[in-house]
Amino acid sequence: MPDIESRVTNLTYPAWIDFDPDTFDSIDIVFPGAIGGAHLDPEGEETGVGVLYGFNAISLNYFLDSTSQEDVIR
């Protein structure tokens, strides 16, 4: 997060992939399913693909633990 906030790393729209070649781990974020009203760099505003500067809305999902019997009954 510090790299994104300091603009060392740019988030690209419509998808951003961070890949670690040493461990083969990756983090993939597909933005159209999570945000609305994307603000892109000038070239991205024309093409729809570019650096994400901001957005108007975000959809948050929370995963809850329902392993207790009381939770299962609900």
ZATORMI-6987 format. One record per atom (N, C-alpha, C): residue in three letters; chain; atom name; x, y, z. Coordinates in nm, 2 decimals, decimal comma, m for minus. Last residue first. Layout:
BEGIN
+------+--------+--------+--------+--------+--------+
| zado | lumlum | lummar |     xx |     yy |     zz |
+------+--------+--------+--------+--------+--------+
|  Ala |      A |     CA |      X |      Y |      Z |
...
+------+--------+--------+--------+--------+--------+
END
This chain:
BEGIN
+------+--------+--------+--------+--------+--------+
| zado | lumlum | lummar |     xx |     yy |     zz |
+------+--------+--------+--------+--------+--------+
|  Arg |      A |      N |  m2,91 |  m1,99 |   1,21 |
|  Arg |      A |     CA |  m2,96 |  m1,86 |   1,16 |
|  Arg |      A |      C |  m2,97 |  m1,87 |   1,01 |
|  Ile |      A |      N |  m2,78 |  m2,23 |   1,23 |
|  Ile |      A |     CA |  m2,92 |  m2,23 |   1,25 |
|  Ile |      A |      C |  m2,98 |  m2,10 |   1,19 |
|  Val |      A |      N |  m2,51 |  m2,16 |   1,20 |
|  Val |      A |     CA |  m2,57 |  m2,24 |   1,10 |
|  Val |      A |      C |  m2,72 |  m2,24 |   1,11 |
|  Asp |      A |      N |  m2,47 |  m2,01 |   1,44 |
|  Asp |      A |     CA |  m2,46 |  m1,95 |   1,31 |
|  Asp |      A |      C |  m2,53 |  m2,03 |   1,20 |
|  Glu |      A |      N |  m2,49 |  m2,22 |   1,62 |
|  Glu |      A |     CA |  m2,58 |  m2,11 |   1,63 |
|  Glu |      A |      C |  m2,58 |  m2,03 |   1,50 |
|  Gln |      A |      N |  m2,27 |  m2,38 |   1,55 |
|  Gln |      A |     CA |  m2,40 |  m2,43 |   1,54 |
|  Gln |      A |      C |  m2,51 |  m2,32 |   1,54 |
|  Ser |      A |      N |  m2,01 |  m2,21 |   1,37 |
|  Ser |      A |     CA |  m2,07 |  m2,25 |   1,50 |
|  Ser |      A |      C |  m2,21 |  m2,30 |   1,47 |
|  Thr |      A |      N |  m1,93 |  m2,12 |   1,13 |
|  Thr |      A |     CA |  m1,90 |  m2,26 |   1,16 |
|  Thr |      A |      C |  m1,96 |  m2,30 |   1,29 |
|  Ser |      A |      N |  m1,92 |  m1,89 |   0,97 |
|  Ser |      A |     CA |  m2,05 |  m1,95 |   1,02 |
|  Ser |      A |      C |  m2,03 |  m2,09 |   1,05 |
|  Asp |      A |      N |  m1,76 |  m1,59 |   0,93 |
|  Asp |      A |     CA |  m1,74 |  m1,73 |   0,98 |
|  Asp |      A |      C |  m1,87 |  m1,78 |   1,03 |
|  Leu |      A |      N |  m1,80 |  m1,39 |   0,64 |
|  Leu |      A |     CA |  m1,83 |  m1,42 |   0,78 |
|  Leu |      A |      C |  m1,80 |  m1,57 |   0,81 |
|  Phe |      A |      N |  m1,66 |  m1,16 |   0,43 |
|  Phe |      A |     CA |  m1,69 |  m1,30 |   0,45 |
|  Phe |      A |      C |  m1,69 |  m1,33 |   0,60 |
|  Tyr |      A |      N |  m1,77 |  m0,88 |   0,27 |
|  Tyr |      A |     CA |  m1,72 |  m0,93 |   0,39 |
|  Tyr |      A |      C |  m1,76 |  m1,08 |   0,40 |
|  Asn |      A |      N |  m1,71 |  m0,65 |   0,01 |
|  Asn |      A |     CA |  m1,77 |  m0,78 |   0,05 |
|  Asn |      A |      C |  m1,70 |  m0,82 |   0,18 |
|  Leu |      A |      N |  m1,79 |  m0,33 |  m0,13 |
|  Leu |      A |     CA |  m1,71 |  m0,41 |  m0,03 |
|  Leu |      A |      C |  m1,78 |  m0,54 |   0,00 |
|  Ser |      A |      N |  m1,76 |  m0,14 |  m0,41 |
|  Ser |      A |     CA |  m1,84 |  m0,24 |  m0,35 |
|  Ser |      A |      C |  m1,75 |  m0,32 |  m0,26 |
|  Ile |      A |      N |  m1,73 |   0,21 |  m0,44 |
|  Ile |      A |     CA |  m1,66 |   0,09 |  m0,43 |
|  Ile |      A |      C |  m1,76 |  m0,01 |  m0,36 |
|  Ala |      A |      N |  m1,73 |   0,52 |  m0,64 |
|  Ala |      A |     CA |  m1,79 |   0,42 |  m0,55 |
|  Ala |      A |      C |  m1,71 |   0,29 |  m0,55 |
|  Asn |      A |      N |  m1,56 |   0,68 |  m0,79 |
|  Asn |      A |     CA |  m1,67 |   0,74 |  m0,72 |
|  Asn |      A |      C |  m1,73 |   0,64 |  m0,62 |
|  Phe |      A |      N |  m1,19 |   0,69 |  m0,81 |
|  Phe |      A |     CA |  m1,32 |   0,63 |  m0,85 |
|  Phe |      A |      C |  m1,43 |   0,69 |  m0,75 |
|  Gly |      A |      N |  m0,86 |   0,74 |  m0,95 |
|  Gly |      A |     CA |  m0,96 |   0,75 |  m0,85 |
|  Gly |      A |      C |  m1,09 |   0,69 |  m0,90 |
|  Tyr |      A |      N |  m0,67 |   0,68 |  m1,14 |
|  Tyr |      A |     CA |  m0,64 |   0,79 |  m1,05 |
|  Tyr |      A |      C |  m0,74 |   0,79 |  m0,93 |
|  Leu |      A |      N |  m0,53 |   0,42 |  m1,31 |
|  Leu |      A |     CA |  m0,64 |   0,45 |  m1,23 |
|  Leu |      A |      C |  m0,60 |   0,56 |  m1,13 |
|  Val |      A |      N |  m0,40 |   0,43 |  m1,63 |
|  Val |      A |     CA |  m0,37 |   0,43 |  m1,49 |
|  Val |      A |      C |  m0,49 |   0,49 |  m1,41 |
|  Gly |      A |      N |  m0,60 |   0,24 |  m1,87 |
|  Gly |      A |     CA |  m0,50 |   0,33 |  m1,83 |
|  Gly |      A |      C |  m0,47 |   0,32 |  m1,68 |
|  Val |      A |      N |  m0,85 |   0,22 |  m2,10 |
|  Val |      A |     CA |  m0,75 |   0,14 |  m2,04 |
|  Val |      A |      C |  m0,64 |   0,24 |  m2,00 |
|  Gly |      A |      N |  m1,02 |   0,39 |  m2,23 |
|  Gly |      A |     CA |  m1,08 |   0,30 |  m2,13 |
|  Gly |      A |      C |  m0,98 |   0,21 |  m2,07 |
|  Thr |      A |      N |  m0,93 |   0,58 |  m2,41 |
|  Thr |      A |     CA |  m0,93 |   0,44 |  m2,46 |
|  Thr |      A |      C |  m1,01 |   0,35 |  m2,36 |
|  Glu |      A |      N |  m0,97 |   0,83 |  m2,29 |
|  Glu |      A |     CA |  m1,01 |   0,81 |  m2,43 |
|  Glu |      A |      C |  m1,02 |   0,67 |  m2,46 |
|  Glu |      A |      N |  m0,88 |   0,79 |  m2,03 |
|  Glu |      A |     CA |  m1,01 |   0,84 |  m2,05 |
|  Glu |      A |      C |  m1,06 |   0,82 |  m2,19 |
|  Gly |      A |      N |  m0,61 |   0,71 |  m2,08 |
|  Gly |      A |     CA |  m0,71 |   0,61 |  m2,04 |
|  Gly |      A |      C |  m0,85 |   0,66 |  m2,05 |
|  Glu |      A |      N |  m0,50 |   0,96 |  m2,14 |
|  Glu |      A |     CA |  m0,51 |   0,86 |  m2,25 |
|  Glu |      A |      C |  m0,61 |   0,75 |  m2,21 |
|  Pro |      A |      N |  m0,53 |   1,09 |  m1,88 |
|  Pro |      A |     CA |  m0,59 |   1,14 |  m2,00 |
|  Pro |      A |      C |  m0,60 |   1,04 |  m2,12 |
|  Asp |      A |      N |  m0,61 |   0,83 |  m1,63 |
|  Asp |      A |     CA |  m0,52 |   0,93 |  m1,69 |
|  Asp |      A |      C |  m0,58 |   0,97 |  m1,82 |
|  Leu |      A |      N |  m0,94 |   0,80 |  m1,49 |
|  Leu |      A |     CA |  m0,82 |   0,75 |  m1,55 |
|  Leu |      A |      C |  m0,73 |   0,86 |  m1,59 |
|  His |      A |      N |  m1,18 |   0,71 |  m1,26 |
|  His |      A |     CA |  m1,11 |   0,83 |  m1,32 |
|  His |      A |      C |  m0,97 |   0,78 |  m1,36 |
|  Ala |      A |      N |  m1,48 |   0,52 |  m1,26 |
|  Ala |      A |     CA |  m1,34 |   0,52 |  m1,26 |
|  Ala |      A |      C |  m1,28 |   0,65 |  m1,32 |
|  Gly |      A |      N |  m1,74 |   0,45 |  m1,16 |
|  Gly |      A |     CA |  m1,70 |   0,59 |  m1,19 |
|  Gly |      A |      C |  m1,55 |   0,61 |  m1,18 |
|  Gly |      A |      N |  m1,70 |   0,19 |  m0,93 |
|  Gly |      A |     CA |  m1,78 |   0,25 |  m1,02 |
|  Gly |      A |      C |  m1,73 |   0,40 |  m1,04 |
|  Ile |      A |      N |  m1,55 |  m0,14 |  m0,85 |
|  Ile |      A |     CA |  m1,56 |   0,01 |  m0,84 |
|  Ile |      A |      C |  m1,65 |   0,07 |  m0,95 |
|  Ala |      A |      N |  m1,57 |  m0,41 |  m0,90 |
|  Ala |      A |     CA |  m1,56 |  m0,36 |  m0,76 |
|  Ala |      A |      C |  m1,58 |  m0,21 |  m0,74 |
|  Gly |      A |      N |  m1,57 |  m0,49 |  m1,16 |
|  Gly |      A |     CA |  m1,66 |  m0,56 |  m1,07 |
|  Gly |      A |      C |  m1,66 |  m0,50 |  m0,93 |
|  Pro |      A |      N |  m1,36 |  m0,33 |  m1,27 |
|  Pro |      A |     CA |  m1,50 |  m0,31 |  m1,31 |
|  Pro |      A |      C |  m1,60 |  m0,38 |  m1,22 |
|  Phe |      A |      N |  m1,11 |  m0,44 |  m1,16 |
|  Phe |      A |     CA |  m1,18 |  m0,32 |  m1,10 |
|  Phe |      A |      C |  m1,32 |  m0,31 |  m1,15 |
|  Val |      A |      N |  m0,96 |  m0,71 |  m1,05 |
|  Val |      A |     CA |  m1,04 |  m0,67 |  m1,17 |
|  Val |      A |      C |  m1,13 |  m0,56 |  m1,12 |
|  Ile |      A |      N |  m0,65 |  m0,79 |  m0,94 |
|  Ile |      A |     CA |  m0,77 |  m0,71 |  m0,90 |
|  Ile |      A |      C |  m0,83 |  m0,67 |  m1,04 |
|  Asp |      A |      N |  m0,43 |  m1,04 |  m0,82 |
|  Asp |      A |     CA |  m0,51 |  m0,99 |  m0,93 |
|  Asp |      A |      C |  m0,63 |  m0,91 |  m0,88 |
|  Ile |      A |      N |  m0,12 |  m1,13 |  m0,73 |
|  Ile |      A |     CA |  m0,24 |  m1,06 |  m0,68 |
|  Ile |      A |      C |  m0,31 |  m1,00 |  m0,80 |
|  Ser |      A |      N |   0,07 |  m1,43 |  m0,72 |
|  Ser |      A |     CA |   0,02 |  m1,31 |  m0,79 |
|  Ser |      A |      C |  m0,10 |  m1,26 |  m0,71 |
|  Asp |      A |      N |   0,37 |  m1,62 |  m0,69 |
|  Asp |      A |     CA |   0,25 |  m1,57 |  m0,63 |
|  Asp |      A |      C |   0,20 |  m1,45 |  m0,71 |
|  Phe |      A |      N |   0,62 |  m1,71 |  m0,76 |
|  Phe |      A |     CA |   0,51 |  m1,74 |  m0,85 |
|  Phe |      A |      C |   0,37 |  m1,70 |  m0,79 |
|  Thr |      A |      N |   0,84 |  m1,64 |  m0,63 |
|  Thr |      A |     CA |   0,75 |  m1,74 |  m0,56 |
|  Thr |      A |      C |   0,63 |  m1,78 |  m0,65 |
|  Asp |      A |      N |   0,98 |  m1,49 |  m0,81 |
|  Asp |      A |     CA |   1,05 |  m1,58 |  m0,73 |
|  Asp |      A |      C |   0,96 |  m1,68 |  m0,66 |
|  Pro |      A |      N |   0,80 |  m1,32 |  m0,95 |
|  Pro |      A |     CA |   0,87 |  m1,43 |  m1,02 |
|  Pro |      A |      C |   0,94 |  m1,53 |  m0,93 |
|  Asp |      A |      N |   0,50 |  m1,20 |  m0,85 |
|  Asp |      A |     CA |   0,64 |  m1,22 |  m0,79 |
|  Asp |      A |      C |   0,70 |  m1,34 |  m0,86 |
|  Phe |      A |      N |   0,28 |  m0,97 |  m0,99 |
|  Phe |      A |     CA |   0,34 |  m1,10 |  m1,00 |
|  Phe |      A |      C |   0,48 |  m1,11 |  m0,94 |
|  Asp |      A |      N |  m0,01 |  m0,81 |  m0,99 |
|  Asp |      A |     CA |   0,12 |  m0,80 |  m0,93 |
|  Asp |      A |      C |   0,17 |  m0,94 |  m0,92 |
|  Ile |      A |      N |  m0,24 |  m0,66 |  m1,21 |
|  Ile |      A |     CA |  m0,18 |  m0,79 |  m1,17 |
|  Ile |      A |      C |  m0,04 |  m0,76 |  m1,11 |
|  Trp |      A |      N |  m0,54 |  m0,51 |  m1,26 |
|  Trp |      A |     CA |  m0,41 |  m0,49 |  m1,21 |
|  Trp |      A |      C |  m0,36 |  m0,62 |  m1,16 |
|  Ala |      A |      N |  m0,77 |  m0,39 |  m1,51 |
|  Ala |      A |     CA |  m0,72 |  m0,50 |  m1,42 |
|  Ala |      A |      C |  m0,58 |  m0,47 |  m1,38 |
|  Pro |      A |      N |  m0,84 |  m0,18 |  m1,68 |
|  Pro |      A |     CA |  m0,95 |  m0,24 |  m1,60 |
|  Pro |      A |      C |  m0,90 |  m0,35 |  m1,50 |
|  Tyr |      A |      N |  m0,61 |   0,01 |  m1,50 |
|  Tyr |      A |     CA |  m0,75 |  m0,02 |  m1,52 |
|  Tyr |      A |      C |  m0,77 |  m0,08 |  m1,66 |
|  Thr |      A |      N |  m0,34 |  m0,02 |  m1,27 |
|  Thr |      A |     CA |  m0,39 |  m0,01 |  m1,41 |
|  Thr |      A |      C |  m0,54 |  m0,06 |  m1,42 |
|  Leu |      A |      N |  m0,18 |   0,16 |  m1,03 |
|  Leu |      A |     CA |  m0,28 |   0,06 |  m1,05 |
|  Leu |      A |      C |  m0,34 |   0,09 |  m1,19 |
|  Asn |      A |      N |   0,17 |   0,21 |  m1,00 |
|  Asn |      A |     CA |   0,04 |   0,25 |  m1,05 |
|  Asn |      A |      C |  m0,05 |   0,14 |  m1,06 |
|  Thr |      A |      N |   0,41 |   0,26 |  m0,75 |
|  Thr |      A |     CA |   0,33 |   0,15 |  m0,82 |
|  Thr |      A |      C |   0,20 |   0,21 |  m0,87 |
|  Val |      A |      N |   0,47 |   0,50 |  m0,65 |
|  Val |      A |     CA |   0,58 |   0,42 |  m0,70 |
|  Val |      A |      C |   0,52 |   0,31 |  m0,79 |
|  Arg |      A |      N |   0,28 |   0,66 |  m0,52 |
|  Arg |      A |     CA |   0,28 |   0,65 |  m0,67 |
|  Arg |      A |      C |   0,40 |   0,59 |  m0,73 |
|  Ser |      A |      N |   0,23 |   0,64 |  m0,26 |
|  Ser |      A |     CA |   0,34 |   0,73 |  m0,30 |
|  Ser |      A |      C |   0,36 |   0,73 |  m0,45 |
|  Glu |      A |      N |   0,03 |   0,44 |  m0,26 |
|  Glu |      A |     CA |   0,00 |   0,58 |  m0,21 |
|  Glu |      A |      C |   0,11 |   0,68 |  m0,25 |
|  Ile |      A |      N |   0,17 |   0,22 |  m0,35 |
|  Ile |      A |     CA |   0,06 |   0,28 |  m0,43 |
|  Ile |      A |      C |   0,03 |   0,42 |  m0,39 |
|  Asp |      A |      N |   0,36 |   0,18 |  m0,15 |
|  Asp |      A |     CA |   0,41 |   0,21 |  m0,29 |
|  Asp |      A |      C |   0,30 |   0,27 |  m0,38 |
|  Pro |      A |      N |   0,20 |   0,13 |   0,07 |
|  Pro |      A |     CA |   0,28 |   0,25 |   0,07 |
|  Pro |      A |      C |   0,33 |   0,28 |  m0,07 |
|  Met |      A |      N |   0,08 |  m0,12 |   0,00 |
|  Met |      A |     CA |   0,00 |   0,00 |   0,00 |
|  Met |      A |      C |   0,08 |   0,13 |   0,00 |
+------+--------+--------+--------+--------+--------+
END
